[in-house]
Amino acid sequence: MLILLIGAAVTSSTALETATLPLPPELRASASVVSIDKAGKVTKLRDGPGKMVCIADTSGDETFDARCYHRDFISVVYRMKQLVAAGVPEEQLNARLEKDLKAGSLRMTMKPTAGYRMLGPITALSKDGTGWTSEMWRWQSIHIPHATAEDLGVITKNDVPMPYVMSSGELWAHVMINGPAE
């Protein structure tokens, strides 16, 4: 069984709000929020009743990066962060995740689930953390483990407008979709 290190933390409401910005407004208040440090340790910041879990931006740099995943998929994200922190090369991540699934030390849904992300310069966020400028990139993803672009009838090249499939045929396979302008 995958063991996650969960601790209690106190955080400002602004940090919680910015963590949920990638989500549609209807999902923000009910989302759980966590932080993940450079060692891959997960700290729960807010326990929400909804189906989404948002990973707060790591402060201290010039980039804002917040991600939200379905609670039935988040374990693979946690494990990937742990493997990266342990120095596992990117080209070996998928095989390690598959090995963990086969061994039963990692559990996740194999059903399609949603993901949401915002990425851009920290200066693109408003001072109160509730808005952003056009410099911020927002997108959504539908994670469909092991699906191929051919199965889905979607292209794989990411140099074309969305939607497209990333990681076709792998555990991390997902369809990328541009986020709505707000």
RODO-2510 file (C-alpha; in nm, 4 decimals, decimal comma):
residues 182
     n   res          X          Y          Z
     1     m     0,0000     0,0000     0,0000
     2     l     0,1304     0,3459    -0,0881
     3     i     0,2015     0,5403     0,2279
     4     l     0,1612     0,9170     0,2059
     5     l     0,2860     1,1547     0,4657
     6     i    -0,0085     1,3740     0,5583
     7     g     0,0320     1,6549     0,8053
     8     a    -0,1633     1,9513     0,9276
     9     a    -0,0792     2,2983     0,8088
    10     v    -0,2196     2,6434     0,8517
    11     t    -0,2427     2,8539     0,5405
    12     s    -0,4045     3,1773     0,4359
    13     s    -0,7368     3,1808     0,2577
    14     t    -0,5611     3,3446    -0,0390
    15     a    -0,3292     3,0438    -0,0784
    16     l    -0,6313     2,8135    -0,0716
    17     e    -0,8164     3,0269    -0,3254
    18     t    -0,5230     3,0392    -0,5670
    19     a    -0,4827     2,6611    -0,5437
    20     t    -0,8386     2,6138    -0,6683
    21     l    -0,8243     2,8754    -0,9474
    22     p    -0,7750     2,6120    -1,2215
    23     l    -1,1176     2,4657    -1,1378
    24     p    -1,4516     2,5862    -1,2699
    25     p    -1,5988     2,8237    -1,0086
    26     e    -1,8660     2,5674    -0,9144
    27     l    -1,6007     2,3209    -0,7904
    28     r    -1,3659     2,5532    -0,6005
    29     a    -1,5313     2,5705    -0,2576
    30     s    -1,5674     2,1924    -0,2232
    31     a    -1,2168     2,0952    -0,3400
    32     s    -0,9537     1,9570    -0,1064
    33     v    -0,6184     2,1375    -0,1163
    34     v    -0,2735     1,9912    -0,0550
    35     s     0,0853     2,1030    -0,0895
    36     i     0,3694     1,8803    -0,2026
    37     d     0,7235     1,9672    -0,1025
    38     k     1,0404     1,8969    -0,3010
    39     a     1,0807     1,5627    -0,1211
    40     g     0,7359     1,4502    -0,2384
    41     k     0,5746     1,4869     0,1054
    42     v     0,2019     1,5645     0,0818
    43     t     0,0518     1,8031     0,3373
    44     k    -0,3241     1,8470     0,3566
    45     l    -0,4168     2,2152     0,3730
    46     r    -0,7943     2,1778     0,3442
    47     d    -1,0204     1,8742     0,3436
    48     g    -1,3111     1,9379     0,1090
    49     p    -1,6218     1,7286     0,0463
    50     g    -1,5894     1,7477    -0,3332
    51     k    -1,4279     1,5108    -0,5813
    52     m    -1,1348     1,7349    -0,6743
    53     v    -0,7966     1,7689    -0,5013
    54     c    -0,5865     2,0748    -0,5836
    55     i    -0,2111     2,0985    -0,5434
    56     a    -0,1147     2,4455    -0,4246
    57     d     0,1561     2,6441    -0,5965
    58     t     0,5012     2,6078    -0,4409
    59     s     0,5935     2,9547    -0,3228
    60     g     0,9322     3,1113    -0,3533
    61     d     0,9763     3,1240    -0,7295
    62     e     0,8563     3,3362    -1,0195
    63     t     0,6155     3,0759    -1,1606
    64     f     0,2587     3,0030    -1,0582
    65     d     0,1643     2,6375    -1,1082
    66     a    -0,1575     2,5003    -0,9564
    67     r    -0,3107     2,1659    -1,0553
    68     c    -0,6313     1,9884    -0,9634
    69     y    -0,7161     1,6204    -1,0168
    70     h    -1,0046     1,3891    -0,9341
    71     r    -0,9635     1,2248    -0,5932
    72     d    -0,9681     0,8783    -0,7563
    73     f    -0,6664     0,9736    -0,9714
    74     i    -0,4576     1,1844    -0,7318
    75     s    -0,2622     0,8884    -0,5889
    76     v    -0,0735     0,8492    -0,9177
    77     v     0,0180     1,2194    -0,9072
    78     y     0,1467     1,1843    -0,5507
    79     r     0,3519     0,8779    -0,6418
    80     m     0,4969     1,0447    -0,9499
    81     k     0,6048     1,3443    -0,7379
    82     q     0,7705     1,1047    -0,4912
    83     l     0,9554     0,9232    -0,7702
    84     v     1,0745     1,2517    -0,9229
    85     a     1,1925     1,3673    -0,5780
    86     a     1,3824     1,0373    -0,5424
    87     g     1,5653     1,1092    -0,8681
    88     v     1,3898     0,8587    -1,0971
    89     p     1,4556     0,9720    -1,4569
    90     e     1,1505     1,0910    -1,6538
    91     e     1,1821     0,8088    -1,9068
    92     q     1,1478     0,5522    -1,6240
    93     l     0,8465     0,7046    -1,4461
    94     n     0,5741     0,5237    -1,6399
    95     a     0,7385     0,1829    -1,5890
    96     r     0,7792     0,2487    -1,2157
    97     l     0,4153     0,3555    -1,1796
    98     e     0,3005     0,0455    -1,3697
    99     k     0,5197    -0,1714    -1,1451
   100     d     0,3650    -0,0130    -0,8339
   101     l     0,0139    -0,0733    -0,9698
   102     k     0,0914    -0,4364    -1,0487
   103     a     0,2421    -0,4878    -0,7017
   104     g    -0,0648    -0,3329    -0,5390
   105     s     0,1367    -0,0596    -0,3668
   106     l    -0,0407     0,2029    -0,5818
   107     r    -0,4126     0,2143    -0,6432
   108     m    -0,5969     0,4438    -0,8793
   109     t    -0,9023     0,4428    -1,0978
   110     m    -0,8715     0,3309    -1,4572
   111     k    -1,1861     0,5272    -1,5473
   112     p    -1,1627     0,8684    -1,7183
   113     t    -1,1122     1,1580    -1,4766
   114     a    -1,0725     1,5335    -1,5140
   115     g    -0,7686     1,7477    -1,4457
   116     y    -0,7234     2,1256    -1,4440
   117     r    -0,4084     2,3375    -1,4443
   118     m    -0,2906     2,7004    -1,4433
   119     l     0,0670     2,7913    -1,5282
   120     g     0,2336     3,1242    -1,5804
   121     p     0,4350     3,4023    -1,4235
   122     i     0,3448     3,4733    -1,0609
   123     t     0,2980     3,8373    -1,1659
   124     a    -0,0021     3,7294    -1,3782
   125     l    -0,2065     3,6722    -1,0597
   126     s    -0,4016     3,9610    -0,9112
   127     k    -0,2798     4,0854    -0,5729
   128     d    -0,5780     3,9259    -0,3963
   129     g    -0,5214     3,5942    -0,5765
   130     t    -0,8688     3,5731    -0,7278
   131     g    -0,7912     3,6792    -1,0840
   132     w    -0,5233     3,6647    -1,3505
   133     t    -0,4052     3,8304    -1,6691
   134     s    -0,3790     3,6867    -2,0181
   135     e    -0,0206     3,5779    -1,9414
   136     m    -0,1632     3,2872    -1,7403
   137     w    -0,2217     2,9676    -1,9335
   138     r    -0,5191     2,7540    -1,8258
   139     w    -0,6153     2,4139    -1,9552
   140     q    -0,8153     2,1057    -1,8747
   141     s    -0,7375     1,7404    -1,9295
   142     i    -0,9298     1,4178    -1,9376
   143     h    -0,7077     1,1382    -1,8034
   144     i    -0,7846     0,8016    -1,9607
   145     p    -0,5199     0,5505    -1,8481
   146     h    -0,3679     0,3501    -2,1340
   147     a    -0,5901     0,5112    -2,4003
   148     t    -0,4221     0,5775    -2,7329
   149     a    -0,4746     0,8684    -2,9684
   150     e    -0,5946     0,6175    -3,2256
   151     d    -0,8527     0,4733    -2,9815
   152     l    -0,9831     0,8218    -2,9111
   153     g    -0,9631     0,9581    -3,2654
   154     v    -0,7523     1,2526    -3,1477
   155     i    -0,4103     1,3676    -3,2716
   156     t    -0,0960     1,3387    -3,0596
   157     k     0,1062     1,6408    -3,1651
   158     n     0,1143     1,9163    -2,9096
   159     d     0,2227     2,1812    -3,1606
   160     v    -0,1319     2,2131    -3,2922
   161     p    -0,4388     2,3658    -3,1318
   162     m    -0,6002     2,1568    -2,8626
   163     p    -0,7441     1,9005    -2,8148
   164     y    -0,4603     1,6520    -2,8505
   165     v    -0,3458     1,3392    -2,6658
   166     m    -0,0375     1,3384    -2,4455
   167     s     0,1307     1,0164    -2,3298
   168     s    -0,0709     0,8073    -2,5735
   169     g    -0,1008     0,4451    -2,4574
   170     e     0,0617     0,5116    -2,1196
   171     l    -0,0807     0,5196    -1,7687
   172     w    -0,0669     0,9006    -1,7800
   173     a    -0,2553     0,9258    -2,1161
   174     h    -0,4747     1,2329    -2,1323
   175     v    -0,6555     1,4600    -2,3743
   176     m    -0,5487     1,8251    -2,3413
   177     i    -0,8197     2,0886    -2,3798
   178     n    -0,7756     2,4675    -2,3701
   179     g    -0,9273     2,6287    -2,0644
   180     p    -1,2086     2,8786    -2,0987
   181     a    -1,1307     3,2486    -2,1056
   182     e    -1,2714     3,4347    -1,8055
***
